Amino acid sequence: MQNTDTAARSQPVNLNKCHNCALRRSCLPSGLQDAAMLALEGIIKHNRRLLRNEHLYHAGEPMQQIYAVRSGAFKTYLFGADGSELITGFVMPGQLLGLDALSDRYFPSHAVALETSVVCLIPLPQLELLAGTDAHLRMSLLRSLSRELQGEKEHLGSNRETAGPRLLAFLLEMSARQSRRGLSPAYLNLPMTRAEIGNY
């Protein structure tokens, strides 16, 4: 007999698809021709639900898709030499997860839901085929990678500061992310704990 909670999680959530999603402009490239947008939406597997503390993937697993976060939040992390957790990032709605695995095709970190979350899966082989025929889509993916690298660079730069400026930089980044999603930049919903913020 199948566990009802497991069965419920394995079923797709009945939510709207890309063309009605409020986050479409955040995680999908704007300016695509209608045919290209329909082709891209056609490969996306919508609305996989994960519960709090459920892993989306683990470090070392082969990469078969990237993920667009539709709701909720995730943290990515590694383990240090002493076995302690090292948080490498927080991923919020409208952002892509898994881009850092494109080079080796294996996920370099773990990704776990901080709260009940929903992701859309974008299979890599089909995405590569589409990107091979659409220059705008290729440029959009490169911009996403560039933003991720820039974010890591800014985070590493702020680590040289004292705790106060580092916390301020973190809060400003969270505020900017909410603003990009059309939410208030002044009232922050932070699903991570104080210890997780300090770790990051």
C-alpha positions as CSV (number, residue, x, y, z in Angstrom):
1,M,0.0,0.0,0.0
2,Q,1.5,3.4,-1.1
3,N,1.9,6.1,1.5
4,T,-0.7,8.8,0.8
5,D,1.8,11.6,1.4
6,T,4.3,10.1,-1.1
7,A,1.5,9.5,-3.6
8,A,0.3,13.1,-3.3
9,R,3.8,14.4,-3.8
10,S,4.3,12.3,-6.9
11,Q,1.2,13.8,-8.6
12,P,1.5,17.0,-10.6
13,V,0.1,20.1,-8.8
14,N,-2.9,21.5,-10.8
15,L,-1.6,25.0,-11.5
16,N,-1.5,27.1,-14.6
17,K,1.2,26.7,-17.2
18,C,3.9,29.2,-18.2
19,H,1.7,31.6,-20.2
20,N,-0.4,32.3,-17.1
21,C,2.4,32.2,-14.6
22,A,3.2,35.5,-12.8
23,L,6.9,34.5,-12.8
24,R,7.1,33.9,-16.5
25,R,9.2,37.0,-17.1
26,S,11.7,35.9,-14.4
27,C,12.5,32.4,-15.4
28,L,11.7,32.3,-19.1
29,P,13.3,34.5,-21.7
30,S,11.3,37.4,-22.9
31,G,11.1,38.4,-26.6
32,L,10.9,34.8,-28.0
33,Q,8.8,34.3,-31.1
34,D,5.5,32.6,-30.4
35,A,6.6,29.3,-32.0
36,A,9.8,29.3,-29.9
37,M,7.9,30.1,-26.7
38,L,5.4,27.3,-27.4
39,A,8.2,24.8,-28.1
40,L,10.0,25.8,-24.9
41,E,6.8,25.5,-22.9
42,G,6.1,22.2,-24.5
43,I,9.2,20.6,-23.0
44,I,8.7,21.9,-19.4
45,K,7.3,19.5,-16.9
46,H,5.3,21.7,-14.6
47,N,4.7,21.8,-10.9
48,R,6.6,19.2,-8.9
49,R,5.9,19.8,-5.3
50,L,8.5,19.3,-2.5
51,L,7.8,19.4,1.2
52,R,10.0,21.3,3.7
53,N,13.4,19.5,4.1
54,E,12.9,17.4,1.0
55,H,15.9,17.3,-1.4
56,L,15.5,18.2,-5.0
57,Y,18.9,16.7,-5.8
58,H,22.2,15.7,-4.1
59,A,25.8,16.5,-4.9
60,G,27.2,14.0,-7.4
61,E,23.9,13.1,-9.0
62,P,23.9,13.2,-12.8
63,M,22.2,16.3,-14.2
64,Q,19.2,15.6,-16.4
65,Q,17.3,18.9,-16.1
66,I,17.4,22.3,-14.7
67,Y,14.7,23.6,-12.4
68,A,12.7,26.9,-12.3
69,V,11.4,27.7,-8.8
70,R,7.7,28.6,-9.0
71,S,7.0,28.9,-5.3
72,G,8.8,28.4,-1.9
73,A,12.5,28.5,-1.5
74,F,15.6,26.3,-1.6
75,K,19.1,26.4,-0.1
76,T,22.1,24.8,-1.8
77,Y,24.9,23.5,0.3
78,L,28.1,21.4,0.5
79,F,29.8,19.6,3.4
80,G,33.1,20.8,4.7
81,A,36.1,18.6,5.4
82,D,34.9,18.4,9.1
83,G,31.4,17.3,8.0
84,S,29.8,20.7,8.7
85,E,27.3,22.2,6.4
86,L,28.4,25.1,4.1
87,I,25.5,27.0,2.6
88,T,26.3,28.2,-1.0
89,G,23.1,30.0,-1.8
90,F,19.4,30.6,-1.5
91,V,17.1,30.2,-4.5
92,M,13.7,32.0,-4.6
93,P,10.7,32.0,-7.0
94,G,11.6,33.0,-10.5
95,Q,15.1,31.7,-10.3
96,L,16.7,28.7,-12.0
97,L,18.4,25.9,-10.0
98,G,21.1,23.6,-11.4
99,L,22.8,25.9,-13.9
100,D,26.1,25.2,-12.0
101,A,26.0,21.6,-13.2
102,L,26.2,22.4,-16.9
103,S,29.9,22.0,-17.2
104,D,30.4,18.6,-15.7
105,R,26.7,17.3,-16.0
106,Y,26.8,16.4,-12.3
107,F,25.3,18.5,-9.5
108,P,28.1,20.0,-7.5
109,S,25.9,20.7,-4.4
110,H,22.8,19.6,-2.6
111,A,19.5,21.5,-3.0
112,V,16.8,21.2,-0.3
113,A,13.4,22.9,0.1
114,L,13.3,25.4,3.0
115,E,9.5,25.3,2.9
116,T,6.8,23.6,0.8
117,S,7.9,24.5,-2.7
118,V,7.0,23.9,-6.4
119,V,9.4,23.7,-9.2
120,C,9.1,23.2,-13.0
121,L,11.6,20.8,-14.7
122,I,13.3,21.7,-17.9
123,P,14.9,18.6,-19.5
124,L,18.4,19.4,-20.6
125,P,18.6,17.4,-23.9
126,Q,15.4,19.1,-25.3
127,L,16.6,22.5,-24.0
128,E,19.9,22.1,-25.8
129,L,18.1,21.3,-29.0
130,L,15.9,24.4,-28.8
131,A,18.9,26.6,-27.8
132,G,20.7,25.3,-30.9
133,T,18.1,26.7,-33.1
134,D,17.2,29.9,-31.3
135,A,19.9,32.6,-30.7
136,H,17.6,34.6,-28.3
137,L,17.2,31.5,-26.0
138,R,20.9,30.9,-26.1
139,M,21.6,34.5,-25.0
140,S,19.0,34.3,-22.3
141,L,20.7,31.2,-20.8
142,L,24.1,32.9,-21.0
143,R,22.7,35.9,-19.2
144,S,21.3,33.6,-16.4
145,L,24.7,32.0,-16.0
146,S,26.3,35.5,-16.0
147,R,23.9,36.7,-13.2
148,E,24.8,33.6,-11.2
149,L,28.5,34.1,-11.5
150,Q,28.1,37.8,-10.6
151,G,26.1,36.9,-7.5
152,E,28.8,34.5,-6.4
153,K,31.5,37.2,-7.0
154,E,29.5,39.8,-5.0
155,H,29.0,37.3,-2.2
156,L,32.7,36.4,-2.0
157,G,33.5,40.1,-2.0
158,S,31.2,40.8,0.9
159,N,32.7,38.0,3.0
160,R,35.7,40.3,3.6
161,E,33.5,42.7,5.5
162,T,32.4,42.5,9.1
163,A,29.2,40.8,10.1
164,G,27.1,44.0,9.9
165,P,27.8,45.0,6.3
166,R,27.5,41.3,5.3
167,L,24.0,41.1,6.8
168,L,23.0,44.4,5.2
169,A,24.3,43.1,1.8
170,F,22.2,39.9,2.2
171,L,19.1,41.8,3.1
172,L,19.5,44.2,0.2
173,E,19.9,41.2,-2.2
174,M,16.7,39.6,-0.8
175,S,14.9,42.9,-1.2
176,A,16.1,43.2,-4.8
177,R,14.9,39.7,-5.6
178,Q,11.4,40.4,-4.2
179,S,11.3,43.7,-6.2
180,R,12.1,41.8,-9.4
181,R,9.1,39.5,-8.7
182,G,6.8,42.5,-8.3
183,L,6.7,42.2,-4.5
184,S,7.3,44.8,-1.9
185,P,11.1,45.4,-1.4
186,A,10.4,46.6,2.1
187,Y,8.7,43.5,3.7
188,L,10.9,40.5,3.4
189,N,9.7,36.9,3.6
190,L,12.8,35.0,4.8
191,P,12.2,31.2,5.0
192,M,15.7,30.5,6.2
193,T,16.7,30.5,9.8
194,R,19.1,33.0,11.5
195,A,21.7,30.2,11.7
196,E,21.4,29.5,8.0
197,I,21.8,33.2,7.2
198,G,24.8,33.3,9.5
199,N,26.3,30.2,7.8
200,Y,25.8,31.7,4.3
